[in-house]
Amino acid sequence: MSVPILRPFWVNRIERAWDSRNIVWLSGARRLGKTVLSRQLPDARYFNCDLPSVRDRLTDPEAFFAHLPPGSRIVLDEVHRAEDPAGLLKIAADAWPGIRVLATGSSTLYASRRFSDSLVGRKWPIRFAPVLWRESPGWTGAANLERRLLNGGFPDQVLLPSPDPRWFEEWMDSFFARDILPLFDVRSRGGFLRVVASVFVRNGALLDISAVARDAGVSRPTAVQYLDILDDCHLTVRVPPYHGGGRREMVRRPRAYALDTGLVCHLRGWTSLRPADRGPLWENLVLDELLTAIPQSRIHYWRDAAGHEVDFAIVAGRDRVAAVEAKISPDGFSPKALARFRKAYPDGPNLLCCPHVDAPVPQRLGGFEVTLCAPAQVAELIRE
């Protein structure tokens, strides 16, 4: 039996969220390790809603919560399996504010408007991520970085010597059958999964909806519908362009990133990585870290008409924008794009995110003050 990956960052985040709300909603794609994480919470009673006996007890929420000791901390794992999960959590929030509840479930349930609307203002949502780079402090050297990029961040895969293609195929089948069919009007399994493959193969590139539709053999409106579902389910993240208007820069097309680098490599058929493959996949790991600490609405990229591009442009205050470059090595940094960006937006820190950095290191690169840092250090460095 494999040893569970300890994830103290997420345990601490749940604890902090409970300081603000008594209901914390942990959503994420299946097999990311929500159950294992919930069992790492100290002094929390665990209830598996997959079990019929637990679901029977939850049909009478008042009796269930009334029998819990005051100040209890509980986990309702796979809460979407309960008869009325939204009603259950609403009663806990309104009638038992002293009880702390961690509810876990698929991202698709969180995407359900009925579920979300009924808990507005009552829950603290946490978007769970694949294993973060910061959660692997023992991983040093190029070989371990390559394994993380190639295997991806699903706990079942991250520690294997090499990725298991059968596991990824089973994950895709399970995702469609258990997460998509019950909640969304998707009539074509094949068309939907081809849209997934098309977007993932283009991971990190500018989103071309017409090209995705052609790849998948579906109409453009259908492709738009499926792409929206992928965003709602946290299977993709669209990063919009940053622009100030009146300049020759990208203003509309987002870049689309896949949930997991392992899925990207699997759908591309990669069993090893070339140097040119690693940089774009490293952007995924940097983005995962950014999303843990920075509102998604503040995360952008920047590109001008000549093709100069900054990987991530993060709104850091009024008229202040952080330029964040994701590079495997500082040697891959070129100041040309940063020079163009800073000519238009002069105020803000310049950060260079690399894999094996312990503490931020200010440097002078290409005539700019640039801080070499780890992805987990970005949020602190961009604060005013």
C-alpha positions in Angstrom: 0.0 0.0 0.0 1.4 3.4 -0.9 2.0 6.0 1.8 -0.5 8.9 1.6 0.9 12.3 0.5 0.7 14.7 3.4 -0.7 18.0 2.4 -0.4 20.4 5.3 -0.9 23.5 3.1 -4.5 22.5 2.4 -5.1 21.4 6.0 -4.0 24.9 7.2 -6.2 26.5 4.5 -9.3 24.6 5.7 -8.5 25.6 9.3 -8.3 29.3 8.3 -11.5 29.1 6.3 -13.3 27.7 9.3 -12.4 30.8 11.2 -14.6 32.8 8.8 -17.4 30.3 7.9 -18.7 27.1 9.5 -19.2 25.5 6.1 -16.2 24.9 3.9 -16.8 23.5 0.5 -13.8 21.6 -1.0 -14.4 21.0 -4.6 -12.1 19.4 -7.2 -11.8 16.8 -9.9 -12.1 13.2 -8.8 -9.0 11.3 -7.6 -7.2 14.5 -6.5 -7.1 13.2 -2.9 -10.0 15.0 -1.2 -10.8 12.0 0.9 -7.2 11.4 2.0 -6.9 15.1 2.8 -10.1 15.2 4.8 -8.8 12.3 7.0 -5.7 14.4 7.8 -7.8 17.0 9.7 -7.2 16.7 13.4 -10.2 16.0 15.7 -12.6 15.8 12.8 -15.3 13.1 12.6 -15.5 11.5 9.2 -18.8 10.6 7.4 -18.6 8.9 4.0 -21.8 9.8 2.1 -21.2 7.0 -0.3 -22.4 4.6 2.4 -26.2 4.0 2.5 -26.2 4.0 6.3 -24.7 7.6 6.3 -27.1 8.8 3.7 -30.0 7.4 5.8 -28.9 9.4 8.8 -28.6 12.6 6.7 -32.3 12.4 5.5 -33.1 14.0 8.9 -30.5 16.8 9.1 -32.0 18.2 12.4 -31.6 14.9 14.2 -28.1 14.4 12.7 -26.7 17.7 13.8 -28.5 17.7 17.1 -26.7 14.5 18.2 -23.3 16.0 17.5 -21.4 17.4 20.5 -21.1 21.3 20.5 -18.2 22.6 18.6 -17.8 19.4 16.6 -15.7 19.3 13.4 -17.1 16.9 10.8 -16.3 15.8 7.3 -19.2 15.1 4.9 -17.2 13.3 2.2 -18.8 13.0 -1.3 -21.7 15.1 0.0 -23.3 15.2 -3.5 -24.4 11.6 -2.8 -26.8 12.8 -0.1 -30.5 13.2 -0.9 -30.4 17.0 -0.6 -26.8 18.2 -0.2 -27.6 21.9 -0.5 -30.4 21.7 2.0 -28.3 19.7 4.4 -25.5 22.3 4.4 -27.9 25.2 4.6 -29.4 23.8 7.8 -25.9 23.3 9.2 -25.0 26.9 8.4 -28.1 28.5 9.7 -29.1 26.4 12.7 -25.8 25.0 14.0 -23.2 27.7 13.4 -21.0 26.3 16.1 -20.4 23.1 14.2 -17.6 23.1 11.6 -18.3 21.2 8.4 -16.0 20.3 5.6 -18.1 19.1 2.6 -16.2 17.5 -0.3 -17.6 16.7 -3.7 -17.0 16.9 -7.3 -16.4 20.2 -9.1 -19.5 19.5 -11.2 -21.8 19.8 -8.1 -20.3 23.1 -7.3 -21.0 24.2 -10.8 -24.7 23.4 -10.3 -26.5 26.7 -10.1 -29.2 25.2 -7.8 -26.5 24.1 -5.3 -24.4 27.3 -5.5 -27.3 29.7 -5.2 -28.7 28.1 -2.1 -25.5 28.5 -0.3 -24.5 32.0 -1.3 -22.9 33.7 1.7 -23.0 30.5 3.8 -19.9 28.6 2.6 -16.2 29.2 2.0 -15.3 27.5 -1.3 -11.8 26.0 -1.7 -10.7 24.9 -5.2 -8.5 21.8 -4.7 -5.5 21.4 -7.0 -3.2 18.6 -8.1 -0.1 18.0 -5.8 1.6 21.4 -5.7 5.3 21.8 -6.4 5.7 23.2 -2.8 4.2 19.9 -1.5 7.2 18.0 -2.7 10.1 19.5 -0.8 12.3 16.4 -1.3 12.1 16.6 -5.1 15.3 18.2 -6.3 17.1 17.8 -9.6 15.9 17.7 -13.2 14.8 14.0 -13.0 12.2 14.6 -10.3 10.9 17.7 -12.0 10.5 15.6 -15.2 8.7 12.9 -13.3 6.3 15.5 -11.8 5.6 17.0 -15.2 5.2 13.7 -17.0 3.2 11.9 -14.3 1.1 14.8 -13.3 -0.2 15.7 -9.9 -2.9 13.1 -9.2 -1.7 11.3 -6.0 -2.2 7.9 -7.6 0.3 8.8 -10.3 2.7 11.4 -8.9 5.1 8.9 -7.1 5.1 6.2 -9.7 8.4 5.6 -11.6 6.4 6.3 -14.9 2.8 7.2 -15.7 0.2 4.5 -16.1 -1.8 5.2 -19.4 -4.6 2.8 -18.3 -5.2 4.9 -15.2 -5.7 8.0 -17.3 -8.0 6.3 -19.7 -10.1 5.0 -16.7 -10.1 8.5 -15.2 -11.5 10.0 -18.4 -14.2 7.4 -18.6 -15.2 7.9 -14.9 -15.1 11.7 -15.2 -17.7 11.6 -18.1 -19.9 8.9 -16.6 -20.0 10.2 -13.0 -19.5 13.9 -13.3 -20.8 15.1 -16.7 -23.8 12.9 -17.5 -25.7 13.5 -14.2 -25.6 17.3 -14.3 -25.1 18.4 -17.9 -27.0 18.0 -21.2 -24.2 16.4 -23.1 -25.5 14.0 -25.7 -22.2 12.9 -27.4 -19.7 11.2 -25.2 -17.2 11.0 -28.1 -17.6 14.7 -29.1 -17.2 15.8 -25.5 -14.0 13.8 -24.9 -12.6 15.0 -28.3 -13.1 18.6 -27.1 -11.3 17.7 -23.9 -8.4 16.2 -25.9 -8.2 19.1 -28.3 -7.9 21.7 -25.5 -5.5 19.6 -23.5 -3.2 19.0 -26.4 -3.1 22.8 -26.9 -2.4 23.3 -23.2 -1.4 26.9 -22.5 -2.0 28.1 -26.0 -4.4 30.8 -27.2 -7.9 29.3 -27.2 -9.1 28.8 -30.8 -12.7 27.7 -30.5 -13.1 27.1 -34.2 -10.1 24.8 -34.3 -11.3 22.9 -31.2 -14.7 22.4 -33.0 -13.0 21.1 -36.1 -10.7 18.7 -34.1 -13.7 17.3 -32.2 -16.1 17.2 -35.2 -18.7 19.3 -33.4 -20.4 22.6 -34.2 -18.9 25.8 -32.9 -21.9 26.4 -30.5 -21.5 22.8 -29.1 -17.7 23.4 -28.6 -18.5 26.6 -26.7 -21.0 24.7 -24.5 -18.5 22.0 -23.8 -15.6 24.4 -23.1 -17.8 26.3 -20.6 -18.5 22.9 -18.9 -14.8 22.2 -18.6 -14.3 25.6 -17.0 -17.2 25.1 -14.6 -15.8 21.7 -13.6 -12.3 23.1 -13.0 -10.9 20.9 -15.7 -9.5 23.9 -17.5 -8.5 27.4 -16.5 -8.8 30.3 -19.0 -6.3 33.1 -18.4 -7.5 36.3 -20.1 -5.1 38.9 -21.7 -4.1 42.0 -19.8 -4.6 45.2 -21.7 -4.9 48.9 -21.1 -6.7 49.9 -24.3 -5.3 51.9 -27.2 -2.2 49.8 -27.6 -1.3 47.0 -30.1 -1.8 44.2 -27.7 -4.0 41.1 -27.3 -7.4 42.1 -25.8 -9.8 39.1 -26.2 -8.4 35.6 -26.7 -7.6 33.7 -23.4 -5.0 31.1 -22.9 -6.5 27.7 -21.8 -4.6 25.5 -19.3 -5.4 21.9 -18.5 -6.1 20.7 -15.0 -3.1 18.3 -14.9 0.2 17.9 -16.8 -0.1 14.2 -16.6 -3.4 14.3 -18.6 -1.7 16.6 -21.1 1.2 14.2 -21.6 -1.1 11.2 -21.8 -3.3 12.8 -24.5 -0.2 13.8 -26.4 1.2 10.3 -26.2 4.4 11.4 -24.5 6.4 8.9 -22.6 9.4 11.3 -22.2 9.9 15.0 -22.4 12.0 17.1 -24.7 13.5 20.4 -23.5 10.9 22.3 -25.4 8.1 20.4 -23.7 9.1 21.2 -20.1 8.7 25.0 -20.1 4.9 25.1 -21.1 4.2 22.3 -18.6 6.0 24.2 -15.8 3.6 27.1 -16.5 0.8 24.8 -15.3 2.6 24.2 -12.0 3.1 28.0 -11.5 -0.5 28.6 -12.3 -1.7 26.0 -9.8 0.3 27.9 -7.1 -1.1 31.3 -8.2 -4.6 30.1 -8.0 -4.2 29.0 -4.4 -3.4 32.5 -3.2 -4.6 35.0 -5.8 -8.2 35.6 -7.0 -8.5 34.2 -10.5 -9.9 37.5 -11.8 -6.5 39.1 -11.2 -4.5 36.6 -13.1 -3.8 37.4 -16.8 -1.2 37.0 -19.4 0.1 39.8 -21.8 0.9 39.7 -25.4 1.4 42.4 -28.1 0.9 42.3 -31.8 4.6 41.5 -32.4 4.3 38.3 -30.3 6.1 39.5 -27.2 4.6 37.8 -24.3 4.7 37.8 -20.5 3.5 34.5 -19.0 1.4 36.0 -16.2 0.5 39.6 -15.6 -1.1 39.9 -12.1 -3.0 42.9 -11.0 -1.2 43.9 -7.8 -2.9 47.2 -7.0 -4.0 50.4 -8.7 -1.9 50.9 -11.8 0.4 48.2 -10.5 1.0 45.0 -12.4 3.4 42.2 -11.5 5.1 40.5 -14.4 5.6 36.8 -13.7 7.7 34.6 -16.0 7.7 30.8 -15.6 11.1 29.4 -16.6 12.8 26.0 -15.9 16.1 27.9 -15.7 17.0 31.6 -15.3 19.0 31.1 -18.5 15.7 30.9 -20.4 14.7 34.5 -19.5 14.8 37.1 -22.2 14.2 40.8 -21.3 12.7 41.7 -24.7 9.1 41.0 -23.8 9.5 42.5 -20.3 10.9 45.7 -21.8 7.9 46.0 -24.0 5.5 45.3 -21.2 7.2 47.7 -18.8 7.2 50.5 -21.4 3.4 50.3 -21.2 3.0 49.4 -17.6 6.0 50.6 -15.6 4.9 49.9 -12.0 5.1 46.5 -10.4 7.6 43.7 -9.5 9.3 41.5 -12.0 9.4 37.8 -10.9 11.1 34.8 -12.4 9.6 31.5 -11.2 12.0 28.6 -11.3 11.6 25.1 -9.8 14.5 24.8 -7.4 14.6 28.1 -5.5 14.6 28.2 -1.7 14.4 31.9 -1.0 13.8 35.0 -3.2 16.9 36.3 -4.8 16.9 39.8 -6.4 19.0 40.0 -9.5 19.8 42.5 -12.3 18.8 40.8 -15.6 18.7 42.6 -19.0 18.6 46.0 -17.3 15.7 45.1 -15.0 15.4 44.3 -11.3 14.1 40.7 -11.4 13.5 38.5 -8.4 14.2 34.9 -8.8 11.6 33.0 -6.7 9.6 29.8 -6.2 6.0 29.8 -7.4 4.7 29.6 -3.8 6.5 32.9 -3.0 4.8 35.0 -5.7 1.7 36.1 -3.7 3.9 37.6 -0.9 6.2 39.3 -3.3 3.5 41.1 -5.2 1.9 42.6 -2.1 2.2 46.4 -1.9 
